[in-house]
Amino acid sequence: MTKRPEFGSALILAGGQSSRMGFDKQFLSFDGERLVNHLVQQLRPHFADILLVTNKAQEHDIPGIRLIQDIYPGKGPLAGIHAGLSHSQSQYLFVIACDMPYLSPEYLRYQKQQLLKAEVDILTNQDEERFIYPFHSFYSLALLDSLEAHLLQDNLKVQRFVRQAKHRMIPRAIWSQFPNTAHLFLNLNTPEDVQAYLEMR
Ligand SMILES: Nc1nc2c(ncn2[C@@H]2O[C@H](COP(=O)(O)OP(=O)(O)OP(=O)(O)O)[C@@H](O)[C@H]2O)c(=O)[nH]1
């Protein structure tokens, strides 16, 4: 079997409950454009293969991406990551959520460099309180079996999954030095989050 390239695939997670937002977050739109479409444009220069994991494939029309579905539906973001890894064309899959408006190309480049040195299965981000930001993170194909085991046992907490895997956390002291990282981990969970985002962007 030919070895896969280290990088190339990126996953946008959609398909959650959006219970706090009150409408499906994968259809969030700004200035007449869906946020997921905007994200695809931002990701394209960095990833040849973009995956959208969604439970509403027929409601998206984004050329040049692959639409996939959860293999274990109803089990939350870990199931989305599992589906993404199952379809990944690269050893490491970049994972972002459909409600995160920002990307930092400079930080992304740094993450890739770190991953080549670190020999870990998850490269992720952490703040001073040890809170993990599990998106804008890379996940290795090597996680597939353990991820499936977690899903089958209903161990669905992303933070817990990350902590038990071979991981490296990049601390805020480092990531905050890169351009466009002030709001990098912002995700829009509620109508109030959307309002605040509209006022600050
Ligand atoms: N594919 C997939 N993605 C999910 C699933 N649950 C959540 N996500 C995605 O994971 C990201 C983070 O999800 P949350 O915002 O924590 O959860 P949510 O269910 O979408 O929203 P709430 O009901 O308000 O908690 C979002 O991009 C969601 O679309 C799931 O079961 N499958």
The ligand as an SDF file (V2000), in Angstrom:
LIG
                    3D

 32 34  0  0  0  0  0  0  0  0999 V2000
  -21.0230   15.1110   12.1300 N   0  0  0  0  0  0  0  0  0  0  0  0
  -21.4620   15.4710   13.3200 C   0  0  0  0  0  0  0  0  0  0  0  0
  -21.1300   16.6930   13.7730 N   0  0  0  0  0  0  0  0  0  0  0  0
  -21.6030   17.0390   14.9870 C   0  0  0  0  0  0  0  0  0  0  0  0
  -22.4120   16.2010   15.7800 C   0  0  0  0  0  0  0  0  0  0  0  0
  -22.7160   16.8690   16.9300 N   0  0  0  0  0  0  0  0  0  0  0  0
  -22.1120   18.0610   16.8500 C   0  0  0  0  0  0  0  0  0  0  0  0
  -21.4400   18.1740   15.6710 N   0  0  0  0  0  0  0  0  0  0  0  0
  -20.6650   19.3120   15.1990 C   0  0  0  0  0  0  0  0  0  0  0  0
  -19.6010   19.5460   16.1100 O   0  0  0  0  0  0  0  0  0  0  0  0
  -19.4020   20.9500   16.2870 C   0  0  0  0  0  0  0  0  0  0  0  0
  -19.5740   21.2940   17.7520 C   0  0  0  0  0  0  0  0  0  0  0  0
  -20.8600   20.9250   18.1330 O   0  0  0  0  0  0  0  0  0  0  0  0
  -21.6420   21.6600   19.3080 P   0  0  0  0  0  0  0  0  0  0  0  0
  -21.8450   23.0800   18.9400 O   0  0  0  0  0  0  0  0  0  0  0  0
  -20.9300   21.4060   20.5850 O   0  0  0  0  0  0  0  0  0  0  0  0
  -22.9910   20.8380   19.3650 O   0  0  0  0  0  0  0  0  0  0  0  0
  -24.3310   20.9930   18.5430 P   0  0  0  0  0  0  0  0  0  0  0  0
  -25.0650   19.7180   18.7550 O   0  0  0  0  0  0  0  0  0  0  0  0
  -24.0760   21.3780   17.1150 O   0  0  0  0  0  0  0  0  0  0  0  0
  -25.0670   22.2150   19.2360 O   0  0  0  0  0  0  0  0  0  0  0  0
  -25.8650   22.2430   20.6540 P   0  0  0  0  0  0  0  0  0  0  0  0
  -27.0900   21.3930   20.4970 O   0  0  0  0  0  0  0  0  0  0  0  0
  -26.2180   23.6840   20.8480 O   0  0  0  0  0  0  0  0  0  0  0  0
  -24.9020   21.7160   21.6830 O   0  0  0  0  0  0  0  0  0  0  0  0
  -20.4020   21.6370   15.3680 C   0  0  0  0  0  0  0  0  0  0  0  0
  -19.7590   21.9190   14.1470 O   0  0  0  0  0  0  0  0  0  0  0  0
  -21.4690   20.5900   15.1530 C   0  0  0  0  0  0  0  0  0  0  0  0
  -22.1100   20.7240   13.9050 O   0  0  0  0  0  0  0  0  0  0  0  0
  -22.7390   14.9080   15.2670 C   0  0  0  0  0  0  0  0  0  0  0  0
  -23.4440   14.1000   15.8850 O   0  0  0  0  0  0  0  0  0  0  0  0
  -22.2260   14.6050   14.0390 N   0  0  0  0  0  0  0  0  0  0  0  0
  1  2  1  0
  2  3  2  0
  2 32  1  0
  3  4  1  0
  4  5  2  0
  4  8  1  0
  5  6  1  0
  5 30  1  0
  6  7  2  0
  7  8  1  0
  8  9  1  0
  9 10  1  0
  9 28  1  0
 10 11  1  0
 11 12  1  0
 11 26  1  0
 12 13  1  0
 13 14  1  0
 14 15  2  0
 14 16  1  0
 14 17  1  0
 17 18  1  0
 18 19  2  0
 18 20  1  0
 18 21  1  0
 21 22  1  0
 22 23  2  0
 22 24  1  0
 22 25  1  0
 26 27  1  0
 26 28  1  0
 28 29  1  0
 30 31  2  0
 30 32  1  0
M  END
$$$$
